[in-house]
Amino acid sequence: MSRSDDGRPRTASTPASDRGQAFTRRRVITVLGAVAGAPLLCKSDREDAVALYRWTGTSLGSPSSLSICHPDRVVAGRIAAQCAAEIRRLEAIFALYRADSELARLNRDGRLEAPSLDLLIVLAHCQRLAAVSGGAFDVTVQPLWDLYATHFFAAASPPPDGPEPRAVERALKLVDWQGLDVNTRRVKVARPGMGLTLNGIAQGYVTDRITEILRDHGCDRILADMGCSELRASGQRVDGRPWRVGLADPRQPETFAVTLDLTNRALCTSGGYGTKFEASGRFHHLFDPATGRSAHHYIAVSVFAESAMIADALSTALYTTPPERGSRLLEQFCGVSALLTRPDGSVQHLAS
C-alpha cells in the first residue's frame, strides 16, 4: 500500500521543491454545486445572513479546500487561517517531501526519538489495520515505491514489464509492518532500508483534525476537501441542500460514475488510475504487500465512514485485500460502507 507524493526517485540531487513534477495524483472525487465562494446567501432560523466562505490551498502536496457556511466572512477567514496553520503543522509530521518532517527523519535514520502524539495516533491505527487486514494494509511499503519510481523514472525508456523479480524480492524483505516498533519514547524499524509512507491514512487524519477545529469554532455546515480523494461533510450547504459530490469513473476518469449526497460523513476513494507509473495503469501506487506488485482486485474502492482517517485507510486496505476477505475486514469497523468497482465495471456494495 502506498500513496507516496514523491514522483521521482529521491536522491541528494533532487530538491524537495522539484519532486512530484513528473508524477501527479488524479482527482477522483469532485465537489459539485455551490462551493465556489460566490456571494450565496440564505437566512437561518435567527434571520442571520449566512454566506459561503471558501479557502483553497494545499495539504500534503495535494490541492485542498474548505467550504464554510458562516454569517461573518471576516471571522470565517480567521478560522480558515487557523486550519491552514494546522495543516502546515501536520505536514511537518507526515510529509515525505519535507526532509525535516518526522516521517522523513524516521525513514532516513531508522528511528525517531520523542515522536509527536499525532504520529503515535496514526501509527497505532496503522498497526491495528495491518493486523485485522492480515497485512494487506502495510505502511512499510515505501521501499516498493522507491523501487518502482527508480525503475520508471530514472531511465528515458524503462523496461515495460517493471522491475526485475529479484529486485522486487529484495524490496519485499524490507516490507514488514511487524518490524515497526512504536512507543511513546521512540519509533524505530527493525532493519536498515525499511521505510514508511502514511499517504494512505495521513490525509484522512488531517481532514478529521480540520473538521474538529471548525466544529470547535461553532461551524457545523462545512465541507473539508483535503486532497484528491478525501472529503468530510457536516450539515448542509448554504441553500439547505446536502453537499453533492461526484465519483470519477475508473475506466473514464474525466466522467462521473455516480453522483451522491454527503451529509455528516466522510468519503475516501482509492484507485490505481489515480496515480500511475506508466500510461497503461498496469503499474500504479497501490501495492499488494504479499506480492510486491500493484493490486488489481478492483479498479476503485470508495468508503463511507464517520471518520475520514478510517475511510481513507480502509479504502486502501480493501483495494489490496483479496475479495474473499473484504467483508470480514469491513466487519471490524462500525457504521462503515463501501463501493468496490471490479475490473469489468460491476460494483459490489459492502456494509458493516
C-alpha positions as CSV (number, residue, x, y, z in Angstrom):
1,M,0.0,0.0,0.0
2,S,1.4,3.4,-0.8
3,R,0.2,6.9,-1.7
4,S,3.6,8.4,-1.9
5,D,3.7,12.0,-3.1
6,D,7.2,11.8,-4.5
7,G,7.1,11.4,-8.2
8,R,10.7,10.6,-8.9
9,P,13.4,8.7,-7.0
10,R,14.5,10.7,-4.0
11,T,18.2,11.4,-4.4
12,A,20.5,14.0,-3.0
13,S,20.5,15.9,-6.3
14,T,16.7,16.1,-6.5
15,P,15.5,19.1,-4.4
16,A,12.3,18.7,-2.4
17,S,10.6,21.6,-4.2
18,D,11.2,19.8,-7.6
19,R,9.8,16.4,-6.6
20,G,6.5,15.2,-7.8
21,Q,6.6,17.3,-11.0
22,A,6.7,14.1,-13.2
23,F,4.1,12.3,-11.1
24,T,0.7,13.7,-10.2
25,R,-2.4,12.4,-8.5
26,R,-5.6,12.5,-10.5
27,R,-8.6,13.9,-8.7
28,V,-11.1,11.0,-8.1
29,I,-13.8,12.9,-6.1
30,T,-15.2,16.2,-7.3
31,V,-17.4,18.6,-5.3
32,L,-20.4,19.7,-7.2
33,G,-22.8,22.6,-6.9
34,A,-22.4,25.7,-4.8
35,V,-18.9,25.7,-3.4
36,A,-17.0,28.3,-5.5
37,G,-17.2,31.1,-2.9
38,A,-19.8,33.1,-4.9
39,P,-22.0,35.5,-2.8
40,L,-24.5,32.9,-2.0
41,L,-26.7,33.9,1.0
42,C,-29.6,32.3,2.9
43,K,-31.4,33.0,6.2
44,S,-31.0,30.9,9.3
45,D,-33.7,30.4,11.9
46,R,-32.3,33.5,13.6
47,E,-32.6,35.5,10.4
48,D,-28.8,35.9,10.2
49,A,-27.4,36.2,6.7
50,V,-25.3,33.1,6.2
51,A,-22.7,33.2,3.4
52,L,-20.4,30.5,1.9
53,Y,-16.8,31.2,2.6
54,R,-14.2,29.1,0.7
55,W,-10.5,28.7,1.4
56,T,-8.2,27.0,-1.1
57,G,-4.6,25.8,-0.6
58,T,-2.7,22.5,-0.4
59,S,-2.5,19.7,2.1
60,L,0.3,17.1,2.0
61,G,1.1,18.2,-1.6
62,S,-2.5,18.0,-2.9
63,P,-4.9,20.8,-3.8
64,S,-7.3,21.3,-0.9
65,S,-10.3,23.4,0.0
66,L,-12.7,24.3,2.8
67,S,-16.3,25.4,2.3
68,I,-17.7,27.0,5.4
69,C,-21.2,28.4,5.9
70,H,-20.8,31.4,8.3
71,P,-22.6,34.7,8.8
72,D,-19.3,36.7,9.1
73,R,-16.8,36.3,6.4
74,V,-14.0,38.0,8.4
75,V,-14.5,35.5,11.3
76,A,-14.7,32.6,8.8
77,G,-11.4,33.8,7.3
78,R,-9.7,33.8,10.7
79,I,-10.9,30.3,11.4
80,A,-9.7,29.1,8.0
81,A,-6.3,30.7,8.7
82,Q,-6.2,28.5,11.9
83,C,-7.0,25.5,9.8
84,A,-4.2,26.4,7.3
85,A,-1.8,26.7,10.2
86,E,-2.8,23.2,11.5
87,I,-2.2,21.8,8.0
88,R,1.3,23.2,8.0
89,R,1.9,21.8,11.5
90,L,0.8,18.3,10.4
91,E,2.8,18.5,7.2
92,A,5.9,18.9,9.4
93,I,5.0,15.4,10.8
94,F,3.7,13.4,7.8
95,A,5.1,14.9,4.6
96,L,7.5,12.7,2.8
97,Y,8.6,15.6,0.6
98,R,9.9,17.6,3.6
99,A,13.3,16.4,4.6
100,D,12.7,17.8,8.1
101,S,9.4,16.0,8.8
102,E,9.1,13.4,11.4
103,L,8.3,10.7,8.9
104,A,11.3,11.7,6.6
105,R,13.7,11.6,9.6
106,L,12.3,8.2,10.7
107,N,12.9,6.9,7.2
108,R,16.4,8.4,7.0
109,D,17.6,7.3,10.4
110,G,15.6,4.2,11.0
111,R,14.4,5.6,14.3
112,L,12.7,8.7,15.7
113,E,13.0,9.9,19.3
114,A,10.1,11.6,21.1
115,P,7.5,11.2,18.3
116,S,4.6,13.6,18.3
117,L,1.2,12.5,19.6
118,D,-0.3,12.9,16.1
119,L,2.3,10.4,14.7
120,L,1.6,7.9,17.5
121,I,-2.1,8.1,17.0
122,V,-1.8,7.5,13.2
123,L,0.7,4.7,13.6
124,A,-1.5,3.0,16.3
125,H,-4.4,2.9,13.8
126,C,-2.0,1.7,11.1
127,Q,-0.8,-1.3,13.2
128,R,-4.4,-2.2,14.1
129,L,-5.5,-2.1,10.5
130,A,-2.5,-4.1,9.4
131,A,-3.4,-6.8,12.0
132,V,-7.0,-7.1,11.1
133,S,-6.3,-7.0,7.3
134,G,-3.8,-9.8,7.5
135,G,-1.1,-7.4,6.4
136,A,-2.9,-6.1,3.3
137,F,-2.6,-2.6,4.8
138,D,1.1,-2.0,5.4
139,V,2.7,1.4,5.8
140,T,6.2,-0.1,5.4
141,V,5.8,-0.4,1.6
142,Q,7.9,2.7,0.9
143,P,10.8,0.5,-0.4
144,L,8.5,-0.8,-3.1
145,W,7.6,2.8,-4.1
146,D,11.3,3.7,-4.3
147,L,11.9,0.6,-6.5
148,Y,9.2,1.3,-8.9
149,A,9.8,5.1,-9.1
150,T,13.5,4.4,-9.8
151,H,12.7,1.9,-12.5
152,F,10.1,4.0,-14.3
153,F,11.6,7.5,-13.9
154,A,15.4,7.0,-13.8
155,A,15.6,6.0,-17.5
156,A,14.2,7.6,-20.6
157,S,12.8,4.2,-21.9
158,P,12.3,1.9,-18.9
159,P,11.6,-1.8,-19.5
160,P,7.8,-2.0,-19.7
161,D,7.5,-5.2,-17.6
162,G,8.6,-3.3,-14.4
163,P,11.4,-4.1,-12.0
164,E,13.2,-7.4,-12.2
165,P,11.6,-10.1,-9.9
166,R,14.8,-10.3,-7.9
167,A,14.7,-6.6,-7.2
168,V,11.0,-6.9,-6.1
169,E,12.0,-9.8,-3.8
170,R,14.8,-7.7,-2.2
171,A,12.4,-4.8,-1.6
172,L,9.8,-7.1,-0.2
173,K,12.2,-8.2,2.5
174,L,12.0,-4.7,3.8
175,V,8.2,-4.6,3.9
176,D,7.0,-5.8,7.3
177,W,4.5,-4.0,9.5
178,Q,5.5,-6.2,12.4
179,G,9.1,-4.8,12.1
180,L,7.8,-1.4,13.2
181,D,8.3,-0.7,17.0
182,V,6.1,2.1,18.3
183,N,6.0,3.5,21.8
184,T,5.8,7.0,23.4
185,R,9.6,7.3,23.6
186,R,10.6,6.4,20.1
187,V,9.6,4.8,16.8
188,K,12.0,2.6,15.0
189,V,12.2,0.0,12.3
190,A,13.7,-3.5,12.6
191,R,16.1,-3.4,9.6
192,P,18.2,-0.8,7.7
193,G,16.5,0.2,4.5
194,M,12.9,-0.1,5.8
195,G,10.7,3.0,5.2
196,L,7.2,4.2,5.8
197,T,4.6,6.1,3.8
198,L,1.5,7.4,5.6
199,N,-0.2,8.7,2.4
200,G,-2.9,6.0,2.8
201,I,-4.1,7.4,6.1
202,A,-2.5,10.8,6.9
203,Q,-4.7,12.8,4.5
204,G,-7.7,11.5,6.3
205,Y,-6.2,12.3,9.7
206,V,-5.6,15.9,8.5
207,T,-9.2,16.1,7.3
208,D,-10.5,15.0,10.7
209,R,-8.3,17.5,12.5
210,I,-9.5,20.3,10.4
211,T,-13.1,19.3,10.9
212,E,-12.6,19.3,14.7
213,I,-11.2,22.8,14.6
214,L,-14.1,24.1,12.6
215,R,-16.6,22.5,14.9
216,D,-14.8,23.9,17.9
217,H,-15.5,27.3,16.4
218,G,-19.2,26.6,16.0
219,C,-19.0,25.8,12.3
220,D,-21.5,22.9,11.7
221,R,-22.1,23.3,8.0
222,I,-18.8,22.6,6.3
223,L,-17.1,20.5,3.6
224,A,-13.4,19.7,4.1
225,D,-11.8,18.6,0.8
226,M,-8.2,17.8,1.9
227,G,-6.9,16.1,-1.2
228,C,-7.7,14.4,-4.5
229,S,-9.8,11.7,-2.8
230,E,-10.7,12.6,0.8
231,L,-13.8,14.5,1.8
232,R,-15.7,15.1,5.1
233,A,-19.0,16.9,5.2
234,S,-21.0,18.3,8.1
235,G,-24.5,19.7,7.9
236,Q,-25.8,21.2,4.6
237,R,-24.9,23.8,2.1
238,V,-25.9,27.5,2.3
239,D,-29.0,26.7,0.2
240,G,-30.1,24.0,2.6
241,R,-29.3,21.2,0.2
242,P,-26.8,18.3,1.0
243,W,-23.3,18.6,-0.2
244,R,-23.1,17.0,-3.6
245,V,-20.1,15.1,-4.9
246,G,-19.2,13.1,-8.0
247,L,-17.1,9.9,-8.1
248,A,-14.9,9.6,-11.2
249,D,-15.4,6.6,-13.4
250,P,-12.3,4.5,-13.1
251,R,-12.5,3.5,-16.8
252,Q,-13.1,7.1,-17.9
253,P,-11.7,9.3,-15.1
254,E,-12.9,12.5,-16.9
255,T,-16.5,11.5,-16.3
256,F,-18.6,10.6,-13.3
257,A,-19.6,7.1,-12.4
258,V,-22.0,8.3,-9.8
259,T,-23.1,11.5,-8.0
260,L,-24.3,11.4,-4.5
261,D,-25.2,13.5,-1.4
262,L,-22.8,13.6,1.5
263,T,-24.0,14.7,5.0
264,N,-22.2,14.2,8.3
265,R,-20.0,11.5,6.7
266,A,-16.5,11.1,5.3
267,L,-15.8,9.7,1.8
268,C,-12.5,8.5,0.6
269,T,-11.6,6.7,-2.7
270,S,-8.6,4.6,-3.7
271,G,-7.9,3.7,-7.3
272,G,-4.9,2.7,-9.2
273,Y,-5.9,5.1,-12.0
274,G,-5.4,8.0,-9.7
275,T,-1.6,7.7,-9.6
276,K,0.1,5.6,-12.3
277,F,3.7,4.8,-13.0
278,E,3.1,4.4,-16.7
279,A,0.2,5.1,-19.1
280,S,-1.4,1.6,-19.2
281,G,-2.1,1.5,-15.4
282,R,-0.6,-1.9,-15.1
283,F,1.8,-0.4,-12.5
284,H,0.4,2.0,-10.0
285,H,0.9,3.2,-6.5
286,L,-1.4,0.7,-4.6
287,F,0.9,-2.2,-3.8
288,D,-0.1,-5.6,-2.6
289,P,2.4,-6.3,0.3
290,A,2.1,-10.0,-0.3
291,T,3.5,-9.9,-3.9
292,G,5.3,-6.5,-4.2
293,R,3.2,-5.8,-7.3
294,S,0.3,-3.4,-7.9
295,A,-3.0,-4.7,-6.7
296,H,-5.7,-5.4,-9.4
297,H,-8.6,-7.0,-7.5
298,Y,-10.5,-3.7,-8.1
299,I,-10.2,-0.6,-10.1
300,A,-11.7,1.7,-7.4
301,V,-12.8,1.4,-3.8
302,S,-14.9,4.1,-2.1
303,V,-15.5,4.0,1.7
304,F,-18.0,6.0,3.7
305,A,-17.4,6.4,7.5
306,E,-17.8,8.9,10.3
307,S,-14.0,9.4,10.3
308,A,-12.0,10.5,7.3
309,M,-9.0,8.7,8.6
310,I,-10.8,5.4,8.8
311,A,-12.4,5.9,5.4
312,D,-9.0,6.8,3.9
313,A,-7.2,3.8,5.4
314,L,-10.0,1.3,4.7
315,S,-10.3,2.4,1.0
316,T,-6.6,1.4,0.6
317,A,-6.9,-1.7,2.7
318,L,-9.9,-3.0,0.8
319,Y,-8.2,-2.3,-2.5
320,T,-5.3,-4.5,-1.6
321,T,-7.2,-7.2,0.3
322,P,-8.3,-10.3,-1.6
323,P,-12.0,-10.0,-2.4
324,E,-13.0,-13.1,-0.3
325,R,-11.7,-11.3,2.8
326,G,-13.2,-7.9,2.2
327,S,-16.4,-8.5,4.1
328,R,-14.6,-9.8,7.2
329,L,-12.3,-6.7,7.2
330,L,-15.2,-4.3,7.0
331,E,-17.0,-6.0,9.9
332,Q,-14.2,-4.9,12.2
333,F,-15.4,-1.3,11.9
334,C,-18.8,0.1,12.9
335,G,-21.0,2.2,10.6
336,V,-18.9,1.8,7.5
337,S,-19.9,1.1,3.9
338,A,-18.0,0.6,0.7
339,L,-18.5,0.6,-3.1
340,L,-16.0,-1.7,-4.8
341,T,-15.6,-1.5,-8.6
342,R,-14.3,-4.6,-10.2
343,P,-12.2,-4.6,-13.4
344,D,-15.3,-5.4,-15.5
345,G,-17.0,-2.3,-14.2
346,S,-19.5,-4.1,-11.9
347,V,-19.9,-2.6,-8.4
348,Q,-20.1,-4.5,-5.2
349,H,-21.7,-2.9,-2.1
350,L,-20.5,-3.8,1.4
351,A,-21.6,-2.6,4.8
352,S,-20.6,-3.3,8.3
